[in-house]
């Protein structure tokens, strides 16, 4: 079974940046559309960024212009570069296939934006 391991989260001040990584144990990164999801306390998990196998990207309006998704097929890894972070970006971030997560969810990585 494919395992997804997210990393790179942390505490950052508003306006700061973080780069998240998602390492997959299998080769799904090069085969399927992949996405980054986030879930804030008391809220449903939402898809914030996706990248197709052909490299096309899509973003939720709330992160458009600030977040960039990319992938490295040779490393089976998906990245999320997050700039100009806002307190409302605080959440646990997960990666999975897009537009719906069809693999077992990883443990996620916590992003906290606070001064």
Secondary structure, DSSP 8 states (H G I E B T S, - for coil): ---EEEE--EEE-TT--EEEEEEESSSHHHHS-EEEEEE-TTS--EEEEEE-TTS-EEE-TTTTTTEEEEEEGGGTEEEEEE-S--GGG-EEEEEEESSS--S-----EEEEE--
